[in-house]
Amino acid sequence: MRISGFQIHKKLATRNSQLATQVKMILPIYAYGQPVLKKVGEPIDKDYPNLNELIKNMWQTMYNAEGVGLAAPQIGLPIRLFLVDTVQSMEEGKEDEGIKRVFINAQKVEETGKHWDYEEGCLSLPGVFDEVTRSESLTVEYRDPYGDQHTLNADGLLSICIQHENDHLDGIVFIEHLSNLKFNLYRKKLIKSKKLSKQE
């Protein structure tokens, strides 16, 4: 995920660049329009082939792209796995209010609180940002890479980030939450952009 509010502050960009270069990024990020982004992800368990290596590479890919979240469908795998690091988005001195975590087979239990608008973006839609209305608070159940079950109550920025990434596991990209007018506008721009890139 990449949004103006979720987007990494410039003072943290150097840190993330260093993290990304520790291991060469080997995972391409699939752009909007790729069929895998419309698939519903399949559940996995701790014995999924090369799971630890996959997670490690996803972290590197995410940091290299200056994102704070990344879902497996975005790197071409239709499985129920995503990760988030909101620590980097916290103000200085409040880093402990963020989390860095891997979510496997996440399921939303309950959405509560007010609905609020937050400007989002996506690593699969570079350069596209718009406000999306989401629930302020969220309870989610998920498994960690060891197979242990957890329940997390998330608020504010973390809640939005989890909702955004979890959408990817259900074949939903954030612009699909917008009005039909805005969605079609972005869709036309993206189609035009792809046609121009093919001509170049």
C-alpha positions in Angstrom: 0.0 0.0 0.0 1.1 3.5 -0.7 -0.9 6.6 0.2 0.0 10.1 1.1 -0.8 9.4 4.7 0.8 5.9 4.5 3.5 7.1 2.3 6.9 7.0 3.9 8.2 10.3 5.2 11.2 11.6 3.3 13.4 11.4 6.5 12.7 7.6 6.5 13.2 7.0 2.8 17.0 6.6 3.3 16.5 4.0 6.0 14.1 2.0 3.8 16.5 2.2 0.8 19.2 0.7 3.0 16.9 -2.1 4.1 15.9 -2.9 0.6 19.5 -3.1 -0.7 20.5 -5.6 2.0 19.1 -8.2 -0.3 18.5 -7.6 -4.0 14.8 -7.1 -4.8 13.7 -10.0 -6.9 9.9 -9.6 -6.9 8.1 -7.5 -9.6 5.0 -5.6 -8.5 2.1 -6.3 -10.7 0.3 -3.3 -12.1 -3.5 -2.8 -12.0 -5.1 -4.7 -14.9 -3.2 -7.9 -14.3 -5.6 -10.8 -13.8 -4.0 -11.9 -10.5 -5.2 -8.7 -8.8 -8.8 -9.8 -9.4 -8.5 -13.2 -8.0 -9.6 -14.2 -4.5 -6.6 -15.5 -2.6 -6.3 -19.1 -1.4 -5.6 -19.8 2.3 -2.1 -21.1 3.1 -0.4 -22.6 6.1 3.0 -22.5 7.7 4.2 -25.2 5.4 3.7 -23.2 2.2 6.8 -23.7 0.0 9.6 -21.3 0.9 7.3 -19.2 3.0 10.1 -17.5 5.0 12.0 -16.6 1.9 8.9 -15.2 0.3 8.1 -13.0 3.3 11.7 -11.8 3.4 11.6 -10.9 -0.3 8.2 -9.2 0.1 9.6 -6.9 2.9 12.5 -6.0 0.6 10.2 -5.3 -2.3 7.9 -3.2 -0.2 10.7 -1.1 1.2 12.3 -0.6 -2.2 9.0 0.7 -3.5 8.6 3.0 -0.4 5.4 1.4 0.6 4.0 0.5 4.0 2.1 -2.6 3.0 2.2 -5.3 0.3 -0.1 -8.2 -0.5 0.9 -11.4 -2.2 -1.4 -10.9 -5.2 0.7 -7.7 -5.9 3.7 -9.9 -6.6 1.7 -12.4 -8.6 0.7 -14.9 -6.0 -3.1 -15.4 -5.4 -2.7 -16.4 -1.7 -4.0 -14.9 1.5 -0.8 -13.2 2.7 0.1 -9.6 3.3 2.4 -7.5 5.5 2.4 -4.0 6.9 4.9 -1.7 8.6 3.3 1.4 10.0 6.2 2.1 12.4 7.8 4.1 9.6 4.7 6.3 9.2 4.6 7.3 12.9 5.7 10.7 14.0 9.1 10.8 15.7 8.8 9.5 19.2 5.6 7.6 18.5 7.1 4.7 16.6 5.9 2.3 19.2 2.3 3.1 18.2 2.9 1.4 14.8 3.4 -2.3 14.0 5.5 -4.4 11.6 3.7 -7.6 11.1 2.9 -10.5 8.7 -0.8 -11.4 8.2 -1.7 -14.9 6.9 -5.3 -15.9 6.2 -6.6 -12.7 7.7 -10.3 -12.5 8.3 -12.2 -9.3 9.3 -14.3 -10.0 12.4 -15.9 -6.6 13.0 -15.7 -3.0 11.7 -16.6 -0.4 14.2 -16.4 3.4 14.9 -17.0 6.2 12.5 -16.4 6.1 8.8 -13.7 8.5 7.7 -12.0 9.5 4.4 -8.3 8.9 4.0 -6.2 9.5 0.9 -4.9 6.2 -0.3 -2.7 5.0 -3.1 -1.3 1.6 -4.1 2.0 0.2 -5.3 0.0 -1.4 -8.1 -1.3 2.0 -9.2 1.7 4.3 -9.1 0.8 8.0 -9.1 -2.9 7.4 -8.3 -4.2 8.9 -5.0 -7.7 9.5 -3.9 -9.9 9.5 -0.7 -11.5 6.2 0.3 -14.1 5.9 3.0 -13.4 3.1 5.6 -14.2 2.2 9.1 -12.2 3.8 11.9 -11.7 0.6 13.8 -11.3 -3.0 12.9 -11.0 -6.4 14.6 -9.1 -9.0 12.5 -8.1 -12.6 13.1 -5.0 -13.9 11.4 -2.1 -16.4 11.6 1.6 -15.6 11.8 4.3 -17.4 9.8 4.5 -20.0 12.6 0.9 -20.9 12.2 -0.2 -19.4 15.5 -3.6 -17.7 15.6 -4.0 -14.0 16.7 -6.7 -11.4 17.1 -5.8 -7.7 16.6 -7.9 -4.6 17.3 -6.7 -1.9 15.0 -7.6 1.8 14.9 -6.9 4.8 12.7 -4.0 4.4 10.2 -3.4 0.8 11.1 -7.1 -0.1 10.5 -7.1 1.6 7.1 -3.8 -0.1 6.1 -5.1 -3.6 7.1 -8.4 -3.0 5.3 -6.5 -1.9 2.1 -4.2 -4.9 2.1 -6.9 -7.3 3.0 -9.0 -6.0 0.0 -6.2 -7.3 -2.3 -6.8 -10.8 -1.0 -10.4 -10.5 -2.2 -9.5 -9.2 -5.6 -10.3 -5.6 -4.8 -8.1 -2.5 -5.5 -8.8 0.7 -3.7 -10.1 2.7 -6.7 -13.0 0.2 -6.9 -14.3 1.8 -3.7 -14.7 5.2 -5.4 -17.7 6.5 -7.2 -18.4 5.1 -10.7 -17.5 8.4 -12.2 -14.1 8.5 -10.5 -13.4 4.8 -11.1 -14.1 5.1 -14.8 -12.0 8.2 -15.0 -9.0 6.5 -13.5 -9.6 3.4 -15.6 -9.6 5.4 -18.8 -6.4 7.2 -17.8 -4.7 3.9 -17.0 -5.8 2.3 -20.3 -4.5 5.4 -22.2 -1.2 5.3 -20.2 -0.7 1.6 -21.1 -1.4 2.3 -24.8 1.1 5.1 -24.8 3.8 3.0 -23.1 3.3 0.3 -25.7 3.9 2.8 -28.5 7.1 4.1 -27.0 
